[in-house]
Amino acid sequence: MTKKAATFSIKHWSQDDQPREKLRDKGKSTLSDAELLAILIGSGNKEESAVALSKRILASVNHNLNELGKLSLKQLIQFKGIGEAKAISITAAMELGRRRRGEAAIDKQKISSSVSVFELMQPLIGELPHEEFWIIYLNNSNKVIQKQQLSKGGITGTLVDVRLVFKNALELGAVGLILVHNHPSGTLKPSEADKNLTQKLKGAAQSLDIKVLDHLIVTEKAYFSFADENIL
């Protein structure tokens, strides 16, 4: 390693500039996004420090961590100083953050509104490039028993096995269902297929004394609720 390259490794910085030590001595909340990212990658390249490189990566996604989480390994490796191992570290950290957000929503087990459904499901399906259909199974207190992916399809749609929906509901002892699927296109308008499937599941549920409480279409930043719009 050349002397110039060494100066950009975190361990060679002054103590005040070292994000690891800053986190240890001053707490995690004192670090900027770039400093946190710099801890993940450890070092920059011959021209820039880990923090400078991190700032450049963040600038490429307008300093939006959600957008950073969408970058593929191939896209991350395009930045000079980011090899496969560093790209994997960034991707793993972003995925842990996404899962943590999902688990935080699960802690609020009771479904009280369409907003609570969106908060529960957006981290799971809101940013996907393909369509997925999920069922949330509820008990008689509207608390989540289980959420389950029923199908995974292409960008244009997905196939739902109605029999499997109610097989799972009976096995779990669920008395209520909430249907959720995403629209990768970003549109919130329900299709005729969405409406027909909702009515099909609602009709089948009634014969089993199970209620379909809502059907949400989820995108990255918004949702459409069949119940809120009185079309359930």
C-alpha positions as CSV (number, residue, x, y, z in Angstrom):
1,M,0.0,0.0,0.0
2,T,1.4,3.4,-0.9
3,K,1.6,6.1,1.7
4,K,-1.0,8.2,-0.1
5,A,-3.5,5.3,-0.1
6,A,-2.8,4.6,3.5
7,T,-3.9,8.0,4.6
8,F,-7.4,7.3,3.4
9,S,-7.9,4.3,5.6
10,I,-10.0,5.0,8.7
11,K,-7.4,3.7,11.1
12,H,-4.9,6.4,9.9
13,W,-7.3,9.3,10.4
14,S,-7.0,11.6,13.5
15,Q,-9.2,10.3,16.3
16,D,-11.7,13.1,16.0
17,D,-12.3,12.2,12.4
18,Q,-12.7,8.4,12.9
19,P,-16.4,7.5,12.7
20,R,-15.9,4.2,14.6
21,E,-14.4,6.1,17.5
22,K,-17.0,8.8,17.2
23,L,-19.8,6.3,17.5
24,R,-18.1,4.7,20.5
25,D,-17.4,7.9,22.3
26,K,-20.3,10.2,21.3
27,G,-23.1,7.7,20.3
28,K,-24.5,6.5,17.1
29,S,-26.9,9.4,16.7
30,T,-24.1,11.8,16.3
31,L,-22.9,10.2,13.0
32,S,-24.0,11.4,9.6
33,D,-25.3,8.9,7.1
34,A,-22.0,9.2,5.2
35,E,-20.0,8.4,8.4
36,L,-22.2,5.4,9.1
37,L,-21.7,4.2,5.6
38,A,-17.9,4.8,5.9
39,I,-17.8,2.4,8.8
40,L,-19.3,-0.3,6.6
41,I,-16.8,0.2,3.8
42,G,-13.8,0.8,6.0
43,S,-11.7,2.6,3.4
44,G,-12.0,4.7,0.3
45,N,-9.7,4.8,-2.7
46,K,-6.4,6.5,-3.6
47,E,-8.2,9.8,-4.2
48,E,-10.8,10.0,-1.5
49,S,-11.5,8.9,2.1
50,A,-14.2,6.4,3.1
51,V,-16.4,9.3,4.2
52,A,-15.8,11.2,0.9
53,L,-16.6,8.1,-1.1
54,S,-19.7,7.5,1.0
55,K,-20.8,11.1,0.4
56,R,-20.5,10.6,-3.3
57,I,-22.5,7.3,-3.2
58,L,-25.2,9.0,-1.2
59,A,-25.3,12.0,-3.6
60,S,-25.9,9.6,-6.4
61,V,-29.2,8.7,-4.8
62,N,-30.1,12.2,-3.6
63,H,-29.1,11.3,-0.1
64,N,-32.1,9.0,0.1
65,L,-31.4,5.8,2.1
66,N,-34.4,4.1,0.6
67,E,-32.9,4.6,-2.9
68,L,-29.5,3.5,-1.6
69,G,-31.2,0.2,-0.5
70,K,-32.4,-0.4,-4.1
71,L,-28.9,-0.3,-5.6
72,S,-27.8,-3.6,-6.9
73,L,-24.3,-5.1,-6.2
74,K,-23.4,-4.3,-9.8
75,Q,-24.4,-0.7,-9.4
76,L,-22.5,-0.3,-6.2
77,I,-19.3,-1.8,-7.7
78,Q,-19.3,1.0,-10.3
79,F,-18.0,3.3,-7.6
80,K,-14.2,3.4,-7.5
81,G,-13.2,1.9,-4.2
82,I,-16.2,-0.4,-3.8
83,G,-15.5,-4.0,-4.6
84,E,-17.8,-6.9,-4.2
85,A,-17.1,-7.4,-0.5
86,K,-17.9,-3.8,0.3
87,A,-21.0,-3.8,-1.9
88,I,-22.2,-6.9,-0.1
89,S,-21.7,-5.2,3.3
90,I,-23.8,-2.2,2.1
91,T,-26.5,-4.4,0.7
92,A,-26.7,-6.5,3.9
93,A,-26.9,-3.4,6.1
94,M,-29.7,-2.0,4.0
95,E,-31.6,-5.2,4.2
96,L,-31.2,-5.4,7.9
97,G,-32.6,-1.9,8.1
98,R,-35.6,-2.8,6.0
99,R,-36.3,-5.9,8.1
100,R,-36.0,-3.9,11.3
101,R,-38.6,-1.5,10.0
102,G,-40.9,-4.4,9.2
103,E,-40.5,-5.9,12.6
104,A,-41.2,-2.5,14.3
105,A,-44.5,-2.5,12.4
106,I,-45.3,-6.0,13.5
107,D,-44.9,-4.9,17.2
108,K,-48.0,-2.9,16.6
109,Q,-49.9,-6.1,16.1
110,K,-53.4,-4.7,16.2
111,I,-54.7,-3.5,12.9
112,S,-56.7,-0.4,13.5
113,S,-56.8,1.2,10.1
114,S,-55.6,1.0,6.6
115,V,-52.6,3.1,7.6
116,S,-51.5,0.4,10.0
117,V,-51.7,-2.2,7.2
118,F,-49.6,0.0,4.9
119,E,-47.0,0.4,7.6
120,L,-46.9,-3.3,8.1
121,M,-46.6,-4.2,4.4
122,Q,-44.8,-1.4,2.7
123,P,-41.4,-2.5,3.9
124,L,-42.1,-6.0,2.4
125,I,-43.6,-5.2,-1.0
126,G,-43.6,-1.5,-1.6
127,E,-40.4,-1.3,-3.5
128,L,-40.4,-4.6,-5.4
129,P,-40.0,-4.7,-9.1
130,H,-42.6,-7.5,-9.4
131,E,-46.1,-8.1,-8.1
132,E,-46.8,-10.1,-4.9
133,F,-50.1,-11.0,-3.3
134,W,-50.2,-11.3,0.5
135,I,-52.9,-12.2,3.1
136,I,-52.9,-10.9,6.6
137,Y,-54.8,-13.3,8.9
138,L,-56.5,-11.7,12.0
139,N,-58.1,-13.0,15.2
140,N,-61.3,-11.6,16.6
141,S,-59.4,-8.6,18.2
142,N,-58.0,-7.6,14.8
143,K,-54.6,-8.7,15.9
144,V,-52.2,-10.2,13.3
145,I,-52.0,-14.0,13.6
146,Q,-49.8,-14.3,10.5
147,K,-49.0,-12.6,7.3
148,Q,-48.3,-14.8,4.3
149,Q,-47.2,-14.4,0.7
150,L,-49.7,-16.2,-1.4
151,S,-48.2,-15.6,-4.8
152,K,-45.4,-13.9,-6.7
153,G,-45.8,-12.8,-10.2
154,G,-44.4,-10.8,-13.0
155,I,-44.7,-7.0,-13.5
156,T,-48.2,-7.4,-14.9
157,G,-49.9,-9.5,-12.4
158,T,-50.0,-12.6,-10.2
159,L,-52.1,-15.7,-9.7
160,V,-54.0,-16.3,-6.4
161,D,-55.0,-19.7,-5.2
162,V,-58.3,-19.0,-3.4
163,R,-58.5,-22.5,-1.9
164,L,-55.1,-22.0,-0.2
165,V,-56.3,-18.7,1.3
166,F,-59.0,-20.4,3.2
167,K,-57.1,-23.5,4.0
168,N,-54.6,-21.3,5.8
169,A,-57.3,-19.3,7.4
170,L,-59.0,-22.4,8.9
171,E,-55.7,-23.9,10.1
172,L,-54.8,-20.6,11.8
173,G,-58.3,-20.0,13.3
174,A,-58.5,-16.6,11.6
175,V,-61.8,-14.7,11.6
176,G,-60.7,-11.8,9.5
177,L,-58.5,-11.3,6.4
178,I,-56.9,-8.4,4.8
179,L,-55.7,-8.7,1.2
180,V,-52.6,-6.8,0.1
181,H,-50.8,-6.6,-3.2
182,N,-48.3,-4.2,-4.7
183,H,-48.3,-2.3,-8.0
184,P,-44.7,-2.0,-9.2
185,S,-45.9,0.5,-11.8
186,G,-46.8,3.0,-9.0
187,T,-50.4,3.3,-10.0
188,L,-53.0,3.1,-7.2
189,K,-56.0,2.5,-9.4
190,P,-57.4,-1.0,-8.9
191,S,-57.8,-3.1,-12.1
192,E,-61.0,-5.0,-13.0
193,A,-59.0,-8.1,-12.1
194,D,-58.3,-6.7,-8.6
195,K,-62.0,-5.9,-8.1
196,N,-63.1,-9.3,-9.3
197,L,-60.6,-11.2,-7.1
198,T,-61.7,-9.1,-4.1
199,Q,-65.4,-10.1,-4.6
200,K,-64.5,-13.7,-5.2
201,L,-62.6,-13.9,-2.0
202,K,-65.2,-12.0,-0.1
203,G,-67.9,-14.3,-1.3
204,A,-66.0,-17.4,-0.4
205,A,-65.1,-16.0,3.0
206,Q,-68.8,-15.3,3.9
207,S,-69.7,-19.0,3.6
208,L,-67.0,-19.7,6.3
209,D,-68.0,-16.9,8.6
210,I,-64.7,-15.1,7.8
211,K,-64.6,-11.4,7.0
212,V,-62.5,-9.8,4.3
213,L,-61.9,-6.5,6.0
214,D,-59.9,-4.7,3.4
215,H,-57.8,-5.0,0.2
216,L,-54.8,-2.7,-0.1
217,I,-52.9,-1.8,-3.2
218,V,-49.4,-0.7,-2.0
219,T,-46.8,1.3,-3.8
220,E,-43.5,2.7,-2.5
221,K,-45.0,5.8,-0.9
222,A,-48.8,5.4,-1.0
223,Y,-51.7,3.0,-0.9
224,F,-55.3,2.5,-2.0
225,S,-57.8,0.9,0.4
226,F,-60.9,-0.8,-0.9
227,A,-62.6,-0.3,2.5
228,D,-61.7,3.4,2.7
229,E,-63.1,3.9,-0.8
230,N,-66.3,1.9,0.0
231,I,-65.8,-0.5,-2.9
232,L,-65.2,-3.7,-0.8
